């Protein structure tokens, strides 16, 4: 399979990211409204902010797509007046890198639900690292911090991993993804073997 990003790949990724940046902008107030319930229930919704990376990767299936999608979605959310300001760009960077690291471990060749769930965990870890850097979770008691981490990772797996996987599967059944990936995986694998 050709691994180099084409202009079409970049443009499709940016369009996906812009759709998600609107979703992220809408998701912010919902996340804030749920946070008043306490016990980090809001963290179960946190995975939505990583979803651009897994959806874009499942559609384009090339290195760098997850990072580009997260950065572009964070930029779009910022431009649409996201409530977290410029820090969105840093979060987009570390979340996209968290996904890219997982995809790289699998050599960008696995599109299984388990890999998407691991990418979700990678993005969640990146976001937690930045939360520690900004210092707002370091003051929590160990039980409270553990609850936050558990809820964020669980929510990420469900939304960024499982939901994104089935969303793209549903898109594939409609034939929309054939506009970007006109060949099946079998064709790409046969081409890879011929090149070797």
TORVOGU-173352 format. One record per residue (C-alpha): residue number from 0; residue in one letter; chain; x, y, z. Coordinates in steps of 0.1 Angstrom, whole numbers, plus 5000, padded with zeros to 4 digits. Each point is the difference from the previous one (the first is absolute). Layout:
REM TORVOGU-173352
NUM|A|A|X|Y|Z;
...
//
This chain:
REM TORVOGU-173352
0|X|A|5000|5000|5000;
1|X|A|5012|5035|4993;
2|X|A|5010|5016|5033;
3|X|A|5007|5035|4988;
4|X|A|4972|5025|5006;
5|X|A|4986|5015|4969;
6|X|A|4983|5034|4997;
7|X|A|4966|4982|4999;
8|X|A|5009|4981|5032;
9|X|A|5008|5033|5017;
10|X|A|4969|5018|4988;
11|X|A|4977|4971|5010;
12|X|A|5017|4998|5034;
13|X|A|4995|5038|5005;
14|X|A|4963|4997|4990;
15|X|A|4996|4971|5025;
16|X|A|5017|5022|5026;
17|X|A|4978|5030|4993;
18|X|A|4969|4979|5005;
19|X|A|5014|4988|5033;
20|X|A|5010|5035|5011;
21|X|A|4964|5010|4997;
22|X|A|4990|4969|5020;
23|X|A|5027|5008|5026;
24|X|A|4987|5036|5003;
25|X|A|4965|4986|5007;
26|X|A|5014|4973|5023;
27|X|A|5018|5025|5023;
28|X|A|4968|5014|5017;
29|X|A|4986|4964|5003;
30|X|A|5032|4989|5017;
31|X|A|4999|5030|5024;
32|X|A|4963|4994|5008;
33|X|A|5007|4963|5009;
34|X|A|5030|5010|5022;
35|X|A|4976|5014|5026;
36|X|A|4989|4964|5007;
37|X|A|5034|4993|5016;
38|X|A|5020|4968|5004;
39|X|A|5016|5008|4966;
40|X|A|4970|4988|4980;
41|X|A|5010|5027|4975;
42|X|A|5032|4980|4993;
43|X|A|4979|4973|4984;
44|X|A|4992|5026|4972;
45|X|A|5037|5011|4996;
46|X|A|5007|4975|4973;
47|X|A|4980|5020|4975;
48|X|A|5030|5024|4997;
49|X|A|5022|4972|4986;
50|X|A|4975|4987|4975;
51|X|A|5012|5020|4970;
52|X|A|5033|4981|5001;
53|X|A|4986|4965|4999;
54|X|A|4972|5008|4975;
55|X|A|5025|5017|4976;
56|X|A|5025|4972|5003;
57|X|A|4974|4973|4994;
58|X|A|4989|5019|4968;
59|X|A|5034|5011|4986;
60|X|A|5022|4972|5016;
61|X|A|5033|5018|4997;
62|X|A|5027|5012|5024;
63|X|A|4996|5036|5013;
64|X|A|4962|5001|4994;
65|X|A|4991|4996|5037;
66|X|A|5023|5028|5010;
67|X|A|4989|5023|4972;
68|X|A|4963|4993|5008;
69|X|A|5004|5008|5037;
70|X|A|5020|5031|4994;
71|X|A|4976|5013|4973;
72|X|A|4969|4992|5022;
73|X|A|5016|5018|5030;
74|X|A|5008|5030|4978;
75|X|A|4964|5000|4987;
76|X|A|4986|4997|5035;
77|X|A|5022|5029|5011;
78|X|A|4989|5021|4970;
79|X|A|4964|4993|5007;
80|X|A|5005|5013|5036;
81|X|A|5007|4969|5019;
82|X|A|4998|5006|5038;
83|X|A|5036|4989|5007;
84|X|A|5018|5025|4977;
85|X|A|5034|4995|4986;
86|X|A|5007|4970|5022;
87|X|A|4979|4980|4976;
88|X|A|5029|5000|4975;
89|X|A|5023|4983|5026;
90|X|A|4973|4975|5008;
91|X|A|4995|4993|4963;
92|X|A|5037|4994|4996;
93|X|A|5005|4976|5029;
94|X|A|4967|4981|4993;
95|X|A|5009|4996|4964;
96|X|A|5035|4988|5009;
97|X|A|4985|4975|5024;
98|X|A|4980|4985|4972;
99|X|A|5028|5001|4975;
100|X|A|5024|4982|5024;
101|X|A|4975|4971|5002;
102|X|A|4994|4999|4963;
103|X|A|5038|5000|4994;
104|X|A|5004|4971|5024;
105|X|A|4977|4980|4977;
106|X|A|5019|5014|4970;
107|X|A|4968|5018|4988;
108|X|A|4987|4967|4987;
109|X|A|4974|4990|5026;
110|X|A|4965|5015|5000;
111|X|A|4985|4978|5025;
112|X|A|4978|5011|5029;
113|X|A|5027|4991|5025;
114|X|A|5025|5023|4984;
115|X|A|4975|5029|5000;
116|X|A|4993|4993|5037;
117|X|A|5038|5001|5007;
118|X|A|5003|5032|4980;
119|X|A|4972|5015|5022;
120|X|A|5020|4990|5031;
121|X|A|5031|5017|4984;
122|X|A|4981|5032|4994;
123|X|A|4986|4999|5036;
124|X|A|5035|4995|5014;
125|X|A|5012|5030|4980;
126|X|A|4971|5022|5013;
127|X|A|5007|4989|5036;
128|X|A|5036|5009|4996;
129|X|A|4990|5035|4990;
130|X|A|4975|5002|5029;
131|X|A|5029|4992|5023;
132|X|A|5022|5026|4983;
133|X|A|4972|5026|5005;
134|X|A|4998|4989|5036;
135|X|A|4963|4997|5004;
136|X|A|4999|4962|5008;
137|X|A|5031|4998|5021;
138|X|A|4982|5012|5031;
139|X|A|4974|4972|5000;
140|X|A|5001|4972|5026;
141|X|A|5012|4967|4986;
142|X|A|4965|4984|5000;
143|X|A|4986|5031|4982;
144|X|A|5029|5000|4974;
145|X|A|4995|4963|4994;
146|X|A|4963|5005|4994;
147|X|A|5008|5028|4975;
148|X|A|5026|4980|4981;
149|X|A|4977|4969|4999;
150|X|A|4970|5020|4988;
151|X|A|5020|5018|4973;
152|X|A|5016|4968|4987;
153|X|A|4967|4981|5001;
154|X|A|4981|5029|4982;
155|X|A|5028|5002|4974;
156|X|A|4999|4963|4992;
157|X|A|4962|5001|4996;
158|X|A|4998|5032|4979;
159|X|A|5034|5003|4983;
160|X|A|5005|4963|4995;
161|X|A|4968|4981|4997;
162|X|A|4976|5027|4989;
163|X|A|5025|5014|4974;
164|X|A|5006|4965|4986;
165|X|A|4963|4992|4995;
166|X|A|4993|5035|4986;
167|X|A|5026|4995|4973;
168|X|A|4988|4964|4994;
169|X|A|4965|5015|4994;
170|X|A|5015|5026|4976;
171|X|A|5018|4972|4981;
172|X|A|4967|4982|4995;
173|X|A|4986|5031|4984;
174|X|A|5030|5001|4976;
175|X|A|5011|5035|5010;
176|X|A|5035|4989|5010;
177|X|A|5006|4986|4965;
178|X|A|5003|5035|4988;
179|X|A|5032|5002|5021;
180|X|A|5010|4963|4999;
181|X|A|4987|4985|4968;
182|X|A|5017|4967|5006;
183|X|A|4995|4974|5027;
184|X|A|5027|4990|5025;
185|X|A|5005|4968|4979;
186|X|A|5010|5021|4970;
187|X|A|5024|5020|5021;
188|X|A|5015|4969|5016;
189|X|A|5005|4984|4966;
190|X|A|5017|5031|4988;
191|X|A|5023|5001|5030;
192|X|A|5010|4964|4993;
193|X|A|5007|5007|4964;
194|X|A|5023|5029|5010;
195|X|A|5020|4978|5023;
//
